[in-house]
């Protein structure tokens, strides 16, 4: 076994929660009269995995910091409850594969989501017993690379036996900064702009050919 420890990104890697996220964002942004039409799932593709302030600044270039914080608070309060109630769509093969992987690997999640989002994902699918640890931007306020480092350090993981799996070049960069190998999920929301030839999966269960 080459990799004993598997660290996963969440959105675009394990599931697609855009439908639930879009409903929540539409409620908040419509009430504040910031949008002329409802946001649809594909509008969110380029933003998945990014921090909420960065998304809002791209959507509304002249937005104030005060309004950003107001929107963030409302979105976060609603989103975790909505995710826990309605969930999202697991990618094909994720549930069966995770259960098999957990038999002889340690599984982790690191995401740029808000605090409580990963917990809602785990509770909705009853995956709590499959994962050893997780970390998020919302809980630490730190970028993904530093959160990966925290997971590695507090779980005493050997970097040679650890790999990060994600769907964006942000994920690839975060893995590289920690000296970790990386598997790119081509079915997610990102695009492979790396000059390096990346280990790539087109379906989740193709993961087994690399680990």
C-alpha positions as CSV (number, residue, x, y, z in Angstrom):
1,X,0.0,0.0,0.0
2,X,1.6,3.3,-1.1
3,X,-0.7,5.7,0.6
4,X,-2.1,5.0,4.1
5,X,-3.6,8.4,4.6
6,X,-6.1,10.1,2.2
7,X,-7.0,13.7,2.7
8,X,-10.0,14.8,0.6
9,X,-11.3,18.2,-0.5
10,X,-15.1,18.2,-0.2
11,X,-17.1,20.2,-2.9
12,X,-16.3,18.9,-6.4
13,X,-14.5,15.9,-4.9
14,X,-16.9,13.9,-2.8
15,X,-20.2,15.6,-3.6
16,X,-22.1,18.3,-5.5
17,X,-24.1,20.6,-3.1
18,X,-24.7,23.4,-5.5
19,X,-28.5,23.0,-5.5
20,X,-28.7,23.4,-1.8
21,X,-26.1,26.2,-1.8
22,X,-27.9,28.1,-4.6
23,X,-31.2,28.1,-2.8
24,X,-29.6,29.6,0.3
25,X,-27.7,32.3,-1.6
26,X,-30.8,33.3,-3.6
27,X,-32.8,33.8,-0.4
28,X,-30.2,36.0,1.1
29,X,-29.2,38.0,-2.0
30,X,-32.8,38.5,-3.1
31,X,-33.8,39.8,0.3
32,X,-31.0,42.4,0.1
33,X,-32.0,43.2,-3.5
34,X,-28.5,42.4,-4.9
35,X,-29.6,40.2,-7.8
36,X,-32.0,40.8,-10.7
37,X,-32.4,37.1,-11.4
38,X,-32.0,33.9,-9.4
39,X,-28.5,32.3,-9.3
40,X,-28.5,28.9,-11.0
41,X,-26.2,26.0,-10.3
42,X,-23.8,26.6,-13.2
43,X,-23.3,30.2,-11.9
44,X,-21.6,28.7,-8.9
45,X,-19.2,26.4,-10.8
46,X,-16.3,28.8,-10.8
47,X,-16.8,29.7,-7.2
48,X,-16.9,26.3,-5.6
49,X,-14.0,25.8,-3.2
50,X,-13.4,29.6,-2.9
51,X,-13.9,31.7,0.3
52,X,-17.2,33.5,0.6
53,X,-15.7,37.0,0.7
54,X,-13.8,36.3,-2.5
55,X,-17.0,35.1,-4.2
56,X,-18.9,38.2,-3.1
57,X,-16.2,40.5,-4.3
58,X,-16.2,38.9,-7.7
59,X,-20.0,39.0,-8.0
60,X,-20.3,42.5,-6.7
61,X,-17.0,44.4,-7.2
62,X,-18.2,47.5,-5.3
63,X,-19.5,45.7,-2.3
64,X,-18.6,47.1,1.1
65,X,-16.8,45.1,3.8
66,X,-19.8,45.6,6.2
67,X,-22.2,44.1,3.7
68,X,-19.8,41.2,3.0
69,X,-19.8,40.3,6.7
70,X,-23.6,40.7,6.9
71,X,-24.1,38.3,3.9
72,X,-21.6,35.9,5.3
73,X,-23.3,35.7,8.6
74,X,-26.7,35.0,7.0
75,X,-25.4,32.5,4.5
76,X,-23.5,30.6,7.1
77,X,-26.4,30.5,9.6
78,X,-28.8,29.1,7.0
79,X,-26.5,26.9,5.0
80,X,-25.4,24.4,7.6
81,X,-29.0,23.8,8.6
82,X,-30.1,23.4,5.0
83,X,-27.2,21.1,4.2
84,X,-28.0,18.9,7.2
85,X,-31.7,18.8,6.2
86,X,-31.4,18.4,2.4
87,X,-27.8,17.3,1.8
88,X,-26.3,17.2,-1.7
89,X,-25.5,14.7,-4.4
90,X,-22.6,12.2,-3.8
91,X,-20.6,11.5,-6.9
92,X,-20.9,8.1,-8.3
93,X,-19.1,5.4,-6.3
94,X,-18.2,7.7,-3.4
95,X,-20.2,6.0,-0.6
96,X,-19.1,2.4,-1.4
97,X,-15.5,3.5,-2.1
98,X,-15.2,5.4,1.2
99,X,-16.5,2.5,3.2
100,X,-14.0,0.2,1.5
101,X,-11.1,2.7,1.9
102,X,-11.8,3.2,5.6
103,X,-11.2,-0.5,6.3
104,X,-7.4,0.0,5.7
105,X,-6.8,3.7,5.3
106,X,-7.2,6.8,7.4
107,X,-9.5,9.3,5.8
108,X,-9.5,13.1,6.3
109,X,-11.3,16.1,4.9
110,X,-9.8,19.7,4.5
111,X,-12.1,22.3,2.9
112,X,-12.4,26.1,2.5
113,X,-16.0,25.9,3.7
114,X,-17.5,27.5,6.8
115,X,-17.4,25.9,10.2
116,X,-20.1,23.3,10.6
117,X,-20.3,22.5,6.8
118,X,-18.2,19.4,7.0
119,X,-20.0,18.3,10.1
120,X,-23.3,18.6,8.3
121,X,-22.0,16.6,5.4
122,X,-20.8,13.8,7.7
123,X,-24.1,13.7,9.7
124,X,-26.3,13.7,6.6
125,X,-24.7,10.7,5.1
126,X,-23.8,9.1,8.5
127,X,-20.1,9.1,7.6
128,X,-18.8,10.2,11.0
129,X,-17.2,6.9,11.7
130,X,-15.3,6.8,8.4
131,X,-13.2,9.9,8.9
132,X,-10.4,10.3,11.4
133,X,-10.2,14.1,11.4
134,X,-11.1,17.2,9.3
135,X,-10.4,20.9,9.1
136,X,-12.0,24.0,7.5
137,X,-11.2,27.6,6.8
138,X,-14.3,28.5,8.8
139,X,-12.9,27.0,12.0
140,X,-9.4,28.2,11.7
141,X,-9.4,31.3,9.4
142,X,-6.3,29.8,7.8
143,X,-5.8,28.9,4.1
144,X,-6.1,25.3,2.9
145,X,-2.3,24.6,2.8
146,X,-2.1,25.5,6.5
147,X,-5.1,23.5,7.4
148,X,-3.6,20.5,5.6
149,X,-0.5,21.0,7.6
150,X,-2.5,21.1,10.8
151,X,-4.2,17.8,10.0
152,X,-0.8,16.2,9.1
153,X,0.9,17.4,12.2
154,X,-1.8,16.6,14.8
155,X,-2.3,13.1,13.4
156,X,1.4,12.4,13.0
157,X,1.1,11.5,9.4
158,X,4.1,10.5,7.3
159,X,4.0,12.8,4.2
160,X,5.4,9.9,2.1
161,X,2.3,7.9,3.0
162,X,-0.2,10.7,2.6
163,X,-2.0,12.1,-0.5
164,X,-4.4,14.9,-1.1
165,X,-7.4,14.4,-3.4
166,X,-9.1,17.5,-4.9
167,X,-10.6,19.1,-8.0
168,X,-8.9,22.5,-8.3
169,X,-5.5,24.0,-8.8
170,X,-5.9,25.6,-5.4
171,X,-6.0,22.0,-4.0
172,X,-2.9,21.1,-6.1
173,X,-1.0,24.1,-4.8
174,X,-2.0,23.4,-1.2
175,X,-0.8,19.8,-1.5
176,X,2.4,20.8,-3.1
177,X,3.1,23.4,-0.4
178,X,3.0,20.5,2.1
179,X,5.1,18.2,0.0
180,X,2.2,15.8,-0.6
181,X,1.3,13.9,-3.8
182,X,-2.0,15.0,-5.4
183,X,-4.8,13.3,-7.3
184,X,-6.9,15.6,-9.6
185,X,-10.6,14.8,-9.9
186,X,-11.5,15.9,-13.4
187,X,-15.3,15.5,-12.8
188,X,-15.3,18.4,-10.3
189,X,-15.4,22.1,-10.7
190,X,-11.8,23.0,-11.5
191,X,-9.7,23.0,-14.6
192,X,-6.2,21.4,-14.8
193,X,-4.0,24.3,-15.6
194,X,-0.9,22.7,-14.2
195,X,2.2,22.3,-16.3
196,X,2.9,19.1,-14.4
197,X,1.4,15.8,-15.4
198,X,-1.1,15.0,-12.6
199,X,-2.5,11.8,-11.4
200,X,-6.1,12.1,-12.6
201,X,-9.4,10.3,-12.0
202,X,-12.5,10.7,-14.1
203,X,-14.7,8.8,-11.7
204,X,-14.2,8.5,-7.9
205,X,-13.7,4.7,-7.9
206,X,-10.7,5.1,-10.2
207,X,-8.9,6.3,-7.0
208,X,-8.0,2.6,-6.3
209,X,-5.5,2.4,-9.2
210,X,-3.3,5.0,-7.5
211,X,-3.4,4.1,-3.8
